[in-house]
Amino acid sequence: MKIFKLILILTVLIGISSSAESQTIKPKSVKKEMKKVANWQIEHFRETYSGRKKPHHIAAWTNGALYVGMVKLAQMKGGKNYYKWLKGIGEEQNWKLHNRKYHADDHTIGQMYFELYRKYGDDYMIKPTQESFDYIIENPSKQPITLDKYKHLERWTWCDALFMAPPVWAKLAKETGDKKYTNFMMKEFEATRNHLYDNEEDLFYRDNSYIGTLDHGKKIFWARGNGWVFGGLTLIMDEYEPGTKEYEYFKNIYLKMAKKLIKIQTPEGHWAMSLLNQEIYPTSEASGTSFFTFGLAWGINNGLLDKETYKPHVEKAWNALVGYITKDGMLGYVQPIGAAPGKAWADKTEVYGTGAFLAAGSEVYKMVKQQQ
């Protein structure tokens, strides 16, 4: 009798799991969830997160990552109000980057400026960014590529930086047609890749302090850190034509990471905060998972990834992400600000998590719409 009950319970659980995985994703539902999360975030935009006493500055990297996703929602049909909100942010900031001249984090908001420039065509939206980057080219930092206990932050010494700054340089190169911006970006990106990329695992260390360090016998590859890189690769490739030297360089890294990512996705659909240590870090995490979902769906939509192989992984991840949204529209399980695997909670969020989710939704929407 006990064996019969056990079999019955297992059958039910397998049925529930299979149902969740095979749940059909419809474009309308994707857009509905995106707007629900975006609207909640806009309503709570000036609030505090991650235990902070003050809200994030509107030009901080946290919000810069949010704007990347918000722009993608604005670009979808019916996105006029989101464009209006984003333009208001740009006007409030006087279209300037954040305070630190060389720091990649403070360049992130530039991604939004270029997308609004492409929408409205006003040169003043990108002029301060171009002036700042011209200064950097003319006065390059002499700091080493090693982070060294956070002493060196003027170059891309941590993997998050590869999402924050390179896409801005790529957009500037495309809009001006000036190769010097591409040349600078490629040189600095390669320096970071040589420093932080693990050729055996096809993943990036967060910074040099993790190289050679083990957690329960395994290398430490932070999910969100690699999410920053993976999502950033797509943003950069969007600015270059397939077949160009630049596109093929980033495509090579992207394909290796994509192949690795589907191997280490958890059975539940998310990615563990320490990518090679699912057993030690079982808690769901929305920001890294959103960036991976975004990147993989982008690859399918752009013909870089085989749909039959990768689409089930994207669907599984998206269904998991939707399950983290509260009734009010808050995206839960977003790991607070950090630099390594840690904890996440169902009732805690962060703006960059919302941005990553919206970016993921924009590509998942395209992917499932093609099926109709």
N, C-alpha and C positions, 0 to 999 in steps of 0.2 A: 504493500500500500504506500509506504514512504517513497519507494522508488518510482511508483506511478505518479505521485504528486510532484516529485522532483523533475521528472520528464515533462510534466504538464507545465510547470513554471518555466523551465528552460525553453519550451516551445513558444510560450507566450512572449518571453523576452526577446527571442530571436525574431519573432513576428513583428514586434514593435520596432526593433532595430532595423529590420529590412524595410519596413514601411517608411521609416524616417529617411532612409537612404534613397529609396526609390521615389520619394515624393516629387511629383512633377513641379518644376519651377516655371511660373508664367511671368512674362514681361510685366504685366500689370501689377502683380504682387510684388515684384522686385522694386518697381518705382514707388509703390505705396510705402514699403518699408523704408526706402531711402528718404522720402519726404517726411515720414514720421520721425525718424532719427534727426534729420536736419532741422526740422522745426523745433524739436525739443532743445537742440543745442543752441539755436539762435535765441530762444527764449531764456536760456540759462547761460548765455555767453559771458556775462560779466561776473559770474560767480567764481568761487575758488575750488580748486581740485588738488588732489595729491597731498592734502594736509597743509596747503599753503595758506598764509594769512592774507595775501593780496591776490587779486586776479592776475592772470598772465597779461603781460603787455600785448597790445594788439599786433605788434610786429615781432613778437617772440617766435621762436621756432615751433613751439607747441601749436600756436594759432596758424603759423605758416603752413604747417602740415594739414590743418583743418581746411584751410582755404583751397588746397589742392583738390580735395574731395568736393568741396562746395562748388568749385568752378565746373567740375565734371557734371554735377547735378544741374547747374545753371545752363549748361550747354544742351541739355535734353529739352524736349518740347515742353513748353509751359514753365521754363526756368526764369522768366523775366524778374520775378521778385527776388530771386537769389542773386542775380546779377546786380540788382539795385542795392542789396545789402552789402555785397562785396565792394562795390564802388564806393559806398559810404565809408568803409574801412580804409580804402586807399586815400580818400579825401581827408579823413581824420589824421592819417599818418603823413600827409603831404607828399605821398608817393616816394617816401624815403625808406631805405633799408633801416634795420635796427642799428644800435649804437656802435658795436665793435666792428672796426673797418675790415679786418681780415677773417673774422670768425664765421665759419660756414653756417652756423645756426642763424646768425643775423642776416643771412642772405636769402633765407627760405621764402620770405614774403615776396621776393622778386618774381617768383613763379606766377603768382597771382597778377602782379602788375603787367606782365607780358601777355597773359591771357585776356586781361581787360583791354589792353592796348589793341589786341587783335579783334576785339569786339567793337571798340569805339573809335580806334584810330587816332587817339590823342597822344602826341609825342611826349608831352609832359609826364605821362604815366610811367615812362621808362627812362627818361633822361637822367634822373639822379642815380639809378642803378648803373647805367652805362658810365657815368662819371666816376662812380666808386670803383668799378672794375678796371677802368683805365688807370686809375691810381695804383691799383694792385699790380697790374702788369708793369707799370713804370717803376714801381717800388716793391718788388717781390720780397716776401718774407724770407729771412735767412734762418729761421728756426728749423730744427731737424724734423724728420717725419715721425719720430717716436713721441709718444704722448708724455712719458716720464712723469707719472703722478700729477697729471694735469698742468704741467709747466708749459707745455707747448700746444697752443690751440690756434695758431695762425695759419696752419696748413691742415690738410684733411687727415689728421692723425687718429681718428676713430671712425669706425665704419658708418655710423649714422650720417656723417658728413657727406657721404656719397649720394644721399637723397637730398640733402639740404641745399648744396651749392651747385654741383655740376649741371643739373637741368637748367638753372638760370643762365649759366655760361653758354650752354647749347642754344637756348632761346635767343640770347643776345647775338650769337654768331649767325643764326638764321635770319633774324630781322635786319641786321646791318649788312650781312654778306661779307663781313670782315673775318678772315681766317684766323686772326691773332687770338680771338676768344676761344676758338676751337683748339688751337695749338696749346694754349695755356691749360685749358681744361684737361686735354688728353695727357699732357705731361704730369700733371698733379694726380690725376686718377690712377695712372700707371704706377706712380710712386706708392700710393696707398695700397693698390692691389698687390704689388710685390711684397709689401710689408705685412699685410693682414690676411691674405687669401691662403687657405690651406689646400694645396693641390691634391691631397689624398682624399679629403672629405668634400671638396668643392663647396666650401662654406667660408664665411669671413669671421675672424675673431673680432670682438668688439673693439679691442685696442691691444697694444703689445703686452699689457699686464696679464692677459689671459693666455698668451702663447706659452705652451709647455706646462700649463696648470691643468690638473685633472680634478674632476668632481665624481666621486664614486667610481674612479678608474676610467672615466671617459672625458674626452676633450670638451671644453665649454664653448658652445656656439649659441649665443643668445638669439631667441626667436625674433624679437622685434628688431634687433640690430641687423640681422640678415634680411628681415622684411624691408627695412629702410633701403638696403642695397638693391634687393630684387625689384621693389617698386620703382626705385630710382632709375634702374636700367631701362625700364619701359619708357619712362619720361624722357630720358636722353635719346633713345632710339626714335621716338616720335619726331625728333628734330632733324634727323638725317635720313637720306634716301637709302633704301636697301641696296646693297652692293657697294656702297662707299666704304672706304677704309675704316671710318669711324663707326659706322653701323655694324660692320662685320666684327669689329673688335668687341663691342658690347654684346652683340649676339652670341659670340663664343662663350663669354662668361655666363650669360643668361641661360643658354641651353644646358650647360653643365649643372647650374644650380637647380633648374627646373627638374631635371632628371633625378637629382638627389632628393628634392623636396617631396615628390610623390612616394618615394621609398620610405620616408620617415613620418608621414602623416599618421596621426593617431587613428585608431578604429572609430573614435567618436567624431572625427572630422576636423578637429583643430590640430595645431602643431604645438608640441610641448615647449614651455618657456626655455628649457635647455634642450635643444633639438635632438640630441643623441641620448637623452635621459628621460624617456617617457615615464618610467616607473617611479623615478624620484620626484618628478614634477608633473603630477597627473591633472592639476587644475587647468580648466579651460582658460584661454587667453585670447582676447579679441583683436588686439592691435596687430600682433605678428601674423595671426591667422588671416586678418583682413588684407594685409599687404601681400601675402602669398596668394590669396584668392584673386586679388586684383591682377597680379603679375601673370598668373597661370591663365586666367580668362583672357587677358590681353594677348597672350601668345597664341591661343586658339583663334581669336578673332583676326589676328594678323598673319595667320598661316605659318607660324613658326613651330607650333606644337600640334601633334596628331590628335585630332578631336576624339577618336575612339579611345585613345589611351588616357588623355588628360581630363576630358570632360567629366567623367564620374567623380574624379577627385575635387573638381571645382564645385560640382553640385553638392557633394557631401559637406564641403567646407561652408558653402553658403547656407545650407539648411542648419548647420550648427550655429553660425553667426546670428541668424534670425532668431534662434532660440535664446539668445542672450539679451534681446531687447525687452525692456519692461513695458508694462501696459501704457505708461506715460510717453514712451518713446526714447528712454535713455538706453544707450548701449552699455551693458554691464560687462564684467570680466575684463576690463581694460587695466593692464598692469600699470601702476603709478610710474612716475618719472624714475628712471634708474639707469643702470648700465650693465645689468646682469640678470639672469633668471631669478625670480622672486615669487611674489604672491599676487593674486588677483581675486576680486570679490564680485559677486553677482550684483551688488548694489553700489559699486564704485565705477567711475568712468574717467575719461580724460579727452580733451578736445582732439588730440592727434588720433585717438582711436576712432572717433567719429569721422575724421577726414579719411582715414584708411578704409573704413566701412563704405563710405560714399564712393570712393574710387573703385572699390571692389564691385559695388552695385552697378556702377556705370558700365563695366565690362561684362558682368554677368547678364545684364539687361540685353546688351548687344548679342551675346552668345545665344541666349534662349530665344530671342526675337528671330534669329536666323532660322530656327527650327520651324517657325510657323508658315 
